[in-house]
Amino acid sequence: MKMRNSYILKLLFLTFTVSLNCQSDPNNRVFNANKESIKQNFTGAEVEYRKAISKNEIQNTASHNLGNLLFESKNYDEAIQEYFKTQKNSQIDLEKHSAFHNLGNTYMKKKDYAQAVEAYKNALRNNPRDDETRYNYALAKKFLEGDKRQNSQNSDDSEEEKKDESEDQKENKDEDQNSDQDSDSEKDKPKDQQEDKSQDEGGGLSKQQMENLLDAVNNIEKDLNQKIKSGKKKVQTSKKAEKDW
């Protein structure tokens, strides 16, 4: 990507234009700002350009050259504003062409390729013979097409991820439903079957069987105690009868 003419040559050209219009007036702020730019005193040049714009002294030239300074300092947003003001206020085709061309360069730096394409297109409307503008216009279109392809691919990838995620959620939902159905089926079984299953899984007796066994043991123990007591009574009766006899 190339700037519209070299930075210094562009300023020299505008300096010459200003000299003609202002009769080399050393008190003109644009003239002084251009001199400071040539000396690479960019801070001083920016101050003079801004003063010229505030005084409306050759405002288009001041805005254009200030835009160049801002571009070189990578202050692209402010450079865009100055180039836009230049093309808007100018009635000269070549001046509008230069502003639009540099506007396109600035949008390219910002990777805003759609805006860059439009800027170069407007530049060619004002000067269709400029080879640099045609080259940059074609380059911007290629970058824009590449962006569109990348965005389309990202969109397709995103849709595929959403589809996979939806399928995973569906599988998880089916598994949960099957688990719930198994649980409900277990609840619907008769109590005896549930107890038998619990007994099989535990490897021991059910609660009811334990209670029945305990009752049987207690009954045996009770019968045994009664028999022991009955035997003792018989012994005592026998002894007493023997003594009396």
NUSENU-644351 format. One record per residue: x, y, z of N, C-alpha, C, CB in turn. Coordinates in steps of 0.1 Angstrom, whole numbers, padded with zeros to 4 digits, always signed. Atoms other than C-alpha are relative to their C-alpha. Glycine has a CB too. Example, Ala and Ser with C-alpha at 12.3 -4.5 7.8 and 13.67 -1.06 7.14 Angstrom:
BEGIN
+0009-0012+0000+0123-0045+0078+0009+0012+0000-0010+0000+0012-0009-0011+0000+0137-0011+0071-0008+0011+0008+0004+0005-0014
***
This chain:
BEGIN
+0008-0012+0000+0000+0000+0000+0009+0012+0000-0010+0000+0012-0008-0012+0002+0014+0034-0010-0008+0013+0003+0006+0001-0014+0006-0013-0002+0007+0069+0001-0001+0008-0013+0007+0008+0011+0002-0008+0012-0005+0094-0025+0012+0009-0001-0013+0009+0000-0013-0006+0001+0030+0106-0036+0008-0002+0013-0001+0015-0004-0008+0002-0012+0058+0106-0010-0004+0011+0010+0015+0000-0002+0004-0009-0010+0052+0124+0023+0005+0014-0002+0003-0005+0014-0007-0013+0002+0077+0152+0017-0004+0007-0013+0015-0001+0001+0003-0006+0013+0069+0157-0020-0014+0006+0001+0001-0010-0011+0014-0005-0001+0032+0161-0012+0000+0013+0007-0009-0010+0007+0000-0013-0007+0039+0188+0013+0007+0011-0008+0008-0001+0013-0007-0010+0009+0063+0205-0012-0010+0005-0010+0012-0006-0006+0010-0004+0010+0035+0205-0038-0010+0009+0006-0007-0012-0006+0009-0009-0006+0011+0220-0014+0006+0013+0005-0007-0007+0012-0007-0012-0004+0036+0245-0002+0001+0009-0013+0015-0002+0005+0000-0007+0012+0040+0256-0038-0014+0006-0004+0005-0008-0012+0014-0005+0002+0002+0259-0042-0003+0012+0010-0010-0011+0002+0003-0010-0010+0000+0279-0010+0008+0013-0004+0004-0004+0014-0008-0011+0004+0028+0302-0022-0007+0008-0011+0014-0004-0004+0007-0007+0010+0009+0310-0053-0012+0008+0005-0004-0009-0011+0012-0006-0005-0023+0317-0035+0002+0011+0009-0009-0011+0006-0003-0010-0011-0008+0337-0007+0011+0009-0003+0002-0007+0013-0011-0009+0004+0019+0354-0026+0012-0001+0009-0004+0015-0001-0012+0002-0009+0046+0338-0004-0001+0008+0013+0013+0002-0007+0002-0008-0012+0031+0355+0026+0006-0008+0012-0015+0004+0003-0006+0007-0012+0054+0345+0056-0009+0000+0012+0014+0006+0003+0009+0000-0012+0026+0354+0080-0011-0010-0001-0005+0014+0002+0011+0010+0002+0003+0327+0065+0004-0012+0008-0002-0003-0015-0003+0011-0009+0001+0299+0090+0002-0013-0007-0012-0002+0010-0002+0012+0008-0002+0271+0064+0014+0000-0006-0011-0001-0012-0013-0001+0006+0029+0284+0047+0011-0003+0011+0003+0014-0005-0010+0002-0011+0048+0284+0081-0001-0015+0004-0003+0009+0012+0002+0014-0004+0033+0249+0090+0008-0009-0010-0014-0004+0001-0006+0008+0010+0046+0235+0057+0016+0001+0001-0004+0005-0015-0015-0001-0003+0081+0249+0064+0004-0008+0012+0003+0015+0002-0004+0008-0012+0081+0233+0098-0001-0015-0003-0010+0003+0012+0001+0014+0004+0070+0200+0082+0013-0004-0007-0012-0003-0008-0012+0003+0008+0099+0201+0058+0012-0001+0009+0003+0011-0011-0011+0001-0009+0123+0207+0087-0003-0012+0010+0001+0013+0008+0004+0011-0009+0105+0177+0104-0002+0004+0014+0011-0011+0000+0005-0005-0013+0093+0198+0133-0015-0002+0000+0004+0015+0002+0014+0004+0002+0060+0179+0132-0009+0006+0011-0001-0015+0000+0008-0005-0011+0048+0192+0166-0003+0015-0003+0007-0001+0013+0002-0014+0004+0053+0228+0155-0009+0002-0012+0013+0007-0003+0008-0001+0012+0037+0221+0121-0015-0003+0004+0005-0011-0010+0014+0003-0004+0006+0205+0137-0006+0012+0007+0000-0012+0010+0005-0012-0007+0002+0236+0159-0004+0010-0010+0010+0006+0010+0002-0010+0010+0004+0259+0129-0012-0004-0009+0012+0002-0009+0012+0004+0008-0021+0238+0108-0013+0001+0008+0002-0015-0004+0012-0002-0007-0046+0238+0136-0004+0014+0002+0002-0007+0014+0003-0014-0001-0043+0275+0140-0006+0005-0013+0013+0008+0004+0005-0004+0013-0048+0279+0103-0014-0004-0002+0009-0006-0011+0014+0005+0001-0079+0258+0104-0010+0008+0008-0001-0015+0004+0008-0008-0009-0093+0278+0133-0002+0014-0006+0006+0001+0014+0001-0013+0006-0087+0310+0113-0006-0001-0014+0014+0007-0001+0006+0003+0014-0101+0294+0081+0010+0005-0011-0013+0007-0001-0010-0004+0009-0068+0302+0063+0003-0012-0009+0013+0005+0007-0002+0011+0009-0067+0279+0032-0003-0013+0007+0015+0000-0006+0003+0011-0009-0086+0254+0053+0002-0013-0006-0014+0002+0004-0001+0014+0006-0086+0225+0028+0015-0004+0000-0005+0000-0014-0014+0004+0000-0048+0226+0024+0005-0003+0014+0009+0012-0006-0004+0002-0014-0043+0229+0062-0006-0014+0005-0005+0011+0009+0006+0012-0005-0067+0200+0069+0007-0012-0007-0015+0000-0004-0006+0011+0007-0051+0178+0042+0014-0003+0006+0001+0003-0015-0014+0003-0004-0015+0183+0054+0000-0004+0015+0008+0013-0001+0001+0004-0014-0026+0180+0091-0004-0015+0000-0011+0008+0007+0004+0014+0001-0042+0147+0081+0013-0009-0003-0010-0003-0011-0012+0007+0002-0008+0136+0067+0009-0002+0012+0008+0007-0011-0008+0000-0013+0009+0145+0100-0006-0011+0009+0001+0013+0006+0007+0010-0010-0017+0125+0120+0002-0014-0005-0015+0004+0001-0002+0013+0006-0013+0096+0096+0013-0006+0004-0002+0000-0015-0013+0004-0003+0024+0095+0101+0002-0004+0015+0010+0010-0005-0001+0002-0015+0020+0096+0139-0010-0011+0004-0003+0013+0008+0009+0011-0003-0006+0067+0136-0012+0004+0007+0007-0011+0007+0012-0005-0006-0034+0088+0149-0011+0000-0011+0001+0015+0006+0008+0002+0012-0057+0073+0122-0014+0006+0001-0001-0014-0003+0014-0005-0001-0091+0084+0136+0000+0015-0003-0005-0003+0014+0000-0015+0003-0082+0121+0136+0004+0003-0014+0010+0007+0010-0004-0002+0014-0065+0118+0102-0012-0002-0009+0012-0010-0004+0012+0002+0008-0097+0104+0088-0009+0013+0000-0008-0012+0005+0008-0012-0001-0116+0135+0101+0005+0011-0009+0000+0004+0015-0006-0011+0008-0091+0159+0084-0002-0003-0015+0014+0002+0004+0002+0004+0014-0092+0140+0051-0015+0002-0005+0005-0014-0003+0014-0001+0003-0130+0139+0052-0004+0015-0002-0008-0007+0011+0003-0015+0001-0132+0177+0058+0006+0005-0013+0005+0007+0012-0006-0005+0012-0108+0183+0029-0009-0003-0012+0014-0007-0002+0008+0003+0012-0128+0164+0003-0014+0006+0000-0002-0016-0001+0013-0005-0001-0161+0177+0016+0000+0015-0003-0005-0001+0015+0000-0015+0003-0151+0214+0014+0007+0004-0013+0007+0007+0012-0008-0003+0012-0130+0212-0017-0009+0000-0013+0012-0009-0002+0007+0000+0013-0143+0221-0052+0010-0004-0011-0005+0014-0003-0010+0004+0009-0111+0209-0069+0001-0015-0001+0014+0007+0003+0000+0014+0002-0111+0174-0084+0013-0006+0005-0002-0004-0014-0013+0006-0004-0074+0167-0078+0002+0001+0015+0012+0007-0007-0001-0002-0015-0076+0180-0042-0010-0011+0006-0004+0014+0004+0009+0010-0005-0107+0158-0036+0006-0014-0002-0014+0001-0006-0006+0013+0002-0089+0128-0052+0011-0003+0010+0006+0000-0014-0010+0003-0009-0059+0132-0030-0005-0003+0014+0010+0012+0000+0006+0003-0013-0080+0134+0001-0006-0014+0001-0011+0011+0004+0006+0013+0000-0100+0103-0008+0010-0011+0000-0010-0001-0012-0011+0010+0001-0068+0084-0017+0006-0002+0014+0010+0004-0010-0007+0002-0014-0052+0091+0017-0010-0005+0010+0005+0014+0004+0010+0005-0009-0085+0084+0034-0001-0015-0002-0014+0006-0004-0001+0015+0003-0084+0049+0017+0012-0006+0007+0000-0003-0014-0012+0006-0007-0049+0044+0030-0002-0001+0015+0012+0009-0003+0002+0000-0014-0059+0053+0065-0010-0011+0004-0006+0013+0005+0009+0011-0003-0088+0028+0064+0007-0013-0001-0013+0001-0009-0008+0012+0001-0064+0002+0052+0008-0003+0012+0009+0001-0013-0008+0001-0012-0042+0008+0082-0009-0005+0012+0006+0013+0004+0009+0004-0010-0073+0003+0104-0007-0014-0003-0011+0010+0002+0006+0013+0005-0082-0029+0084-0015+0001-0002+0004-0011+0010+0015-0001+0003-0116-0015+0076+0000+0001-0015-0006+0014+0006-0002+0002+0015-0114-0028+0040-0013+0005-0007+0003-0014-0003+0012-0004+0007-0150-0020+0031+0000+0015-0002-0013-0004+0008-0001-0014+0001-0145+0017+0039+0011+0004-0010+0002+0007+0014-0012-0003+0009-0111+0017+0021-0004-0002-0015+0011-0010+0003+0005+0002+0014-0128+0003-0011-0008+0012-0004-0008-0013-0001+0008-0012+0003-0153+0031-0010+0008+0013-0002-0011+0002+0010-0008-0012+0000-0127+0058-0004+0008+0000-0014+0010+0000+0012-0008+0000+0012-0105+0046-0033-0009+0001-0013+0008-0014-0001+0010-0001+0011-0136+0043-0056-0003+0015-0002-0013-0008+0003+0003-0015+0001-0144+0080-0048+0012+0007-0006-0004+0006+0013-0012-0006+0005-0108+0089-0055+0001-0001-0015+0013-0006+0007-0001+0003+0014-0109+0073-0089-0011+0008-0008-0002-0015-0003+0010-0008+0007-0141+0092-0097+0005+0014-0003-0013+0000+0009-0005-0013+0002-0122+0124-0093+0013+0000-0008+0003+0006+0014-0012+0001+0009-0091+0112-0111+0002-0015-0004+0013+0005+0008-0001+0014+0004-0095+0079-0129+0013-0005-0006-0011-0003-0010-0013+0004+0006-0060+0080-0144+0011-0003+0010+0005+0012-0009-0011+0002-0010-0041+0076-0111+0002-0015+0002-0004+0006+0013-0004+0014-0001-0023+0042-0112+0001-0005+0014+0013-0003-0007-0002+0004-0014-0015+0041-0075-0014-0002+0007+0007+0011+0008+0014+0001-0006-0052+0046-0066-0006-0013-0005-0009+0012-0003+0005+0012+0006-0062+0018-0090+0006-0012+0007+0002+0000-0015-0007+0011-0006-0036-0005-0075-0006-0002+0015+0015+0002+0001+0004+0002-0014-0047+0002-0039-0015-0004+0001+0001+0014+0007+0014+0004+0001-0084-0001-0049-0001-0015-0002-0007+0007-0011+0001+0014+0002-0078-0036-0062+0005-0008+0012+0009-0004-0013-0006+0006-0012-0057-0045-0032-0011+0000+0012+0013+0007+0005+0010-0001-0011-0085-0033-0008-0011-0010-0003-0005+0014+0001+0011+0009+0004-0111-0054-0027+0004-0015+0003-0003+0001-0015-0005+0013-0003-0089-0085-0023-0001-0003+0015+0014-0002-0005+0001+0002-0014-0086-0080+0014-0014-0001+0005+0007+0012+0007+0014+0001-0004-0123-0074+0017-0006-0014-0003-0008+0011-0007+0005+0013+0003-0131-0106-0001+0006-0011+0009+0004-0004-0015-0006+0009-0009-0107-0125+0021-0007+0001+0014+0015+0003+0002+0008-0001-0013-0125-0111+0052-0013-0006-0001-0001+0015+0003+0013+0006+0001-0158-0122+0039+0001-0015+0000-0007+0005-0014-0001+0015+0000-0146-0157+0032+0003-0005+0014+0012-0004-0009-0003+0004-0013-0131-0159+0067-0012+0001+0009+0011+0009+0006+0012-0001-0008-0163-0146+0083-0010-0011-0003-0006+0014-0002+0009+0011+0004-0183-0171+0063+0004-0013+0006-0001-0001-0015-0005+0013-0005-0161-0200+0074-0002+0000+0015+0015-0001-0003+0002-0001-0015-0162-0188+0111-0015-0003+0003+0004+0013+0005+0014+0002-0002-0200-0187+0108-0004-0015-0002-0008+0009-0010+0003+0014+0002-0201-0222+0094+0005-0009+0011+0006-0005-0014-0006+0007-0011-0178-0235+0121-0009+0002+0013+0014+0005+0003+0009-0003-0011-0201-0218+0147-0013-0008+0000-0003+0014+0001+0013+0008+0002-0232-0235+0133+0003-0015+0002-0006+0003-0014-0004+0015-0002-0214-0269+0133+0001-0003+0015+0012-0003-0008-0002+0002-0014-0204-0264+0169-0014+0000+0008+0009+0011+0006+0013+0000-0007-0240-0255+0179-0008-0013-0003-0008+0012-0006+0007+0013+0004-0253-0286+0160+0005-0011+0009+0002-0003-0015-0006+0011-0008-0228-0309+0178-0005+0001+0015+0015+0001-0001+0004-0002-0013-0237-0293+0211-0015-0004+0002+0002+0015+0004+0014+0004+0000-0274-0298+0204-0002-0015+0001-0008+0006-0011+0001+0015+0000-0269-0335+0196+0005-0006+0013+0009-0005-0011-0004+0004-0013-0249-0339+0228-0010+0001+0011+0013+0007+0004+0011-0003-0009-0277-0323+0248-0011-0010-0001-0005+0014-0001+0011+0009+0003-0302-0346+0231+0004-0014+0006-0003-0001-0015-0005+0013-0005-0281-0377+0240-0001-0001+0015+0014-0003-0005+0000-0001-0014-0278-0366+0276-0014-0001+0005+0007+0012+0005+0014+0000-0004-0315-0360+0278-0006-0014-0001-0008+0010-0009+0005+0014+0002-0323-0395+0264+0005-0009+0011+0004-0005-0014-0005+0008-0011-0300-0410+0290-0007+0002+0013+0015+0002+0001+0007-0004-0012-0317-0391+0318-0014-0006+0000+0000+0015+0002+0013+0005+0001-0351-0402+0306+0000-0015+0002-0006+0003-0014-0001+0015-0002-0340-0439+0304+0002-0003+0015+0011-0006-0008-0003+0002-0014-0326-0436+0340-0013+0002+0008+0011+0009+0004+0012-0003-0007-0359-0421+0352-0010-0011-0002-0006+0013-0005+0009+0011+0003-0379-0449+0335+0004-0012+0008+0000-0003-0015-0004+0012-0008-0358-0476+0352-0004+0002+0015+0015-0001-0001+0004-0003-0014-0364-0458+0386-0015-0002+0002+0005+0014+0004+0014+0001-0001-0401-0456+0380-0004-0015-0001-0007+0008-0011+0003+0014+0002-0402-0493+0369+0003-0007+0013+0008-0006-0011-0004+0007-0013-0385-0503+0402-0011+0004+0011+0014+0005+0004+0010-0004-0010-0411-0483+0422-0013-0007-0002-0002+0015-0001+0013+0006+0003-0440-0500+0404+0000-0015+0004-0003+0001-0015-0001+0014-0003-0428-0535+0414-0007-0002+0014+0014-0005+0001+0006+0004-0013-0448-0553+0443+0010+0001+0011-0007-0014+0000-0009-0001-0012-0434-0549+0478+0008-0012+0002-0008+0004+0012-0007+0012-0003-0426-0585+0481+0012-0002-0010-0009-0012-0002-0011+0001+0009-0405-0584+0449+0012+0009+0003-0005+0003-0014-0010-0009-0004-0387-0553+0461+0008-0006+0012-0006+0013+0004-0007+0006-0011-0379-0571+0494+0009-0011-0004-0010-0004+0011-0009+0011+0005-0367-0602+0476+0012+0005-0007-0008-0009-0009-0012-0005+0007-0345-0581+0454+0010+0006+0010-0004+0011-0010-0008-0006-0010-0332-0562+0484+0008-0011+0008-0008+0008+0011-0007+0011-0007-0324-0596+0501+0011-0006-0009-0010-0011+0003-0011+0006+0009-0306-0609+0470+0012+0009-0001-0006-0002-0014-0011-0010+0002-0286-0577+0466+0008+0000+0013-0005+0014-0004-0007-0001-0013-0277-0576+0503+0007-0013+0004-0009+0005+0011-0006+0012-0004-0269-0613+0506-0005-0005+0013+0015+0001+0000+0005+0004-0013-0290-0616+0539-0015-0001+0000+0005+0010+0010+0014+0002-0002-0325-0619+0554-0007+0014-0001-0003-0006+0013+0008-0012+0000-0353-0594+0549-0003+0004+0014-0012-0001-0009+0004-0004-0013-0365-0574+0578-0011-0008+0006-0005+0015-0001+0011+0008-0004-0397-0594+0580+0004-0014+0005-0011-0002-0010-0005+0013-0003-0378-0627+0580+0008+0000+0013+0009-0005-0011-0008-0002-0013-0355-0614+0608-0010+0000+0012+0008+0012-0001+0010-0001-0011-0386-0605+0629-0006-0014+0003-0010+0010-0003+0006+0014-0002-0402-0640+0623+0010-0009+0007-0004-0006-0013-0010+0008-0006-0369-0657+0633+0001+0003+0015+0013+0001-0007-0002-0004-0013-0366-0637+0664-0012-0004+0009+0001+0016+0001+0012+0004-0007-0402-0645+0674+0001-0015+0003-0013+0003-0008-0001+0014-0002-0395-0682+0669+0010-0003+0011+0004-0007-0013-0010+0002-0010-0364-0681+0691-0006+0003+0014+0013+0009-0002+0006-0004-0012-0383-0663+0718-0010-0010+0005-0008+0014-0001+0010+0010-0003-0411-0689+0717+0007-0013+0005-0009-0003-0012-0008+0012-0004-0386-0718+0720+0005+0002+0014+0012-0003-0010-0006-0003-0013-0369-0701+0749-0011+0000+0011+0007+0014+0000+0012-0001-0009-0404-0695+0766-0004-0014+0003-0011+0008-0006+0004+0014-0003-0413-0732+0762+0010-0007+0008-0002-0007-0013-0011+0007-0007-0380-0743+0775-0001+0004+0015+0014+0004-0005+0001-0005-0013-0384-0721+0806-0012-0006+0008-0002+0015+0001+0012+0006-0006-0419-0735+0812+0002-0015+0004-0012+0001-0009-0003+0014-0003-0407-0771+0810+0010-0001+0012+0007-0006-0012-0009+0001-0012-0379-0764+0835-0007+0003+0012+0012+0011-0002+0008-0003-0012-0403-0749+0859-0009-0012+0004-0009+0013-0002+0009+0011-0002-0427-0778+0855+0008-0012+0006-0007-0004-0013-0008+0011-0005-0399-0803+0862+0004+0002+0014+0013-0002-0008-0003-0003-0014-0389-0786+0894-0012-0003+0009+0004+0015+0001+0012+0003-0008-0425-0788+0907-0001-0015+0003-0012+0006-0006+0002+0015-0002-0426-0826+0901+0010-0005+0010+0002-0007-0014-0011+0005-0009-0393-0831+0919-0004+0003+0015+0013+0006-0003+0003-0004-0014-0405-0812+0950-0012-0008+0005-0003+0015+0000+0011+0008-0004-0438-0831+0951+0004-0014+0004-0011+0000-0012-0004+0013-0002-0421-0864+0949+0008-0002+0013+0009-0005-0011-0008+0000-0013-0397-0856+0978-0009+0001+0012+0010+0011+0000+0009-0002-0011-0425-0844+1000-0008-0013+0003-0009+0012-0003+0008+0012-0001-0445-0875+0994+0008-0012+0006-0006-0005-0013-0008+0011-0005-0416-0898+1002+0003+0003+0015+0014+0000-0007-0003-0003-0014-0409-0880+1035-0012-0003+0008+0004+0015+0002+0012+0002-0008-0444-0882+1047-0003-0015+0001-0013+0006-0007+0003+0015+0000-0446-0919+1039+0010-0007+0009+0002-0005-0015
***
